[in-house]
Amino acid sequence: MAAQAILLNKERADLDAKSHAVHKQLLVDSLDMLIPIGILGIVNLNNGIVGIAGAITSLLGAHDIASRIRP
């Protein structure tokens, strides 16, 4: 029984990690879509909003790369 509980906890942790990664990627992709939409004028967005969206996606990407480098 204890072995099954440990296995279930590990599977739950793996699913939580995958879910977090998918949600983070969805956020990045959504913010990245604001950039061409704003530049093309499809939606009236302030240049500051477009810049902030680009900065956030860059920081999130840099964080992903840095987390892979660290042991």
C-alpha positions in Angstrom: 0.0 0.0 0.0 2.8 2.4 0.9 4.5 1.7 -2.4 1.3 2.5 -4.3 0.9 5.8 -2.4 4.5 6.8 -3.3 3.9 5.9 -6.9 0.7 7.9 -7.0 2.4 10.9 -5.4 5.2 10.7 -8.0 2.7 10.5 -10.9 0.7 13.4 -9.4 3.9 15.5 -9.2 4.8 14.6 -12.8 1.3 15.6 -14.0 1.5 18.9 -12.0 4.9 19.7 -13.6 3.6 19.0 -17.1 0.4 21.0 -16.4 2.5 24.0 -15.2 4.7 23.8 -18.3 1.7 23.7 -20.6 0.1 26.7 -18.9 3.3 28.7 -19.0 3.7 28.0 -22.7 0.1 29.0 -23.4 0.8 32.3 -21.6 3.9 32.9 -23.6 2.2 32.1 -26.9 -0.7 34.3 -26.1 1.5 37.2 -25.3 3.5 36.6 -28.5 0.3 36.8 -30.5 -0.2 40.3 -29.2 2.9 41.6 -30.9 1.9 41.0 -34.6 -1.7 41.7 -33.9 -0.8 45.1 -32.4 1.7 45.9 -35.1 -0.6 45.0 -38.0 -3.4 47.1 -36.4 -5.9 44.3 -36.2 -6.5 45.3 -32.6 -5.7 48.8 -31.4 -2.9 48.3 -28.9 -0.6 50.9 -27.5 3.1 50.4 -28.4 3.8 50.1 -24.7 1.5 47.1 -24.3 3.2 45.4 -27.3 6.6 46.2 -25.7 5.6 44.9 -22.3 4.3 41.7 -23.9 7.6 41.2 -25.7 9.6 41.8 -22.5 7.6 39.4 -20.5 7.9 36.6 -23.1 11.7 37.3 -23.3 12.1 37.1 -19.5 10.1 33.9 -19.3 12.2 32.4 -22.1 15.4 33.4 -20.4 14.1 31.9 -17.1 13.5 28.6 -18.9 17.0 28.5 -20.4 18.6 29.5 -17.0 16.6 26.7 -15.2 18.0 24.1 -17.7 21.6 25.3 -17.1 21.5 25.1 -13.3 22.2 21.7 -11.8 
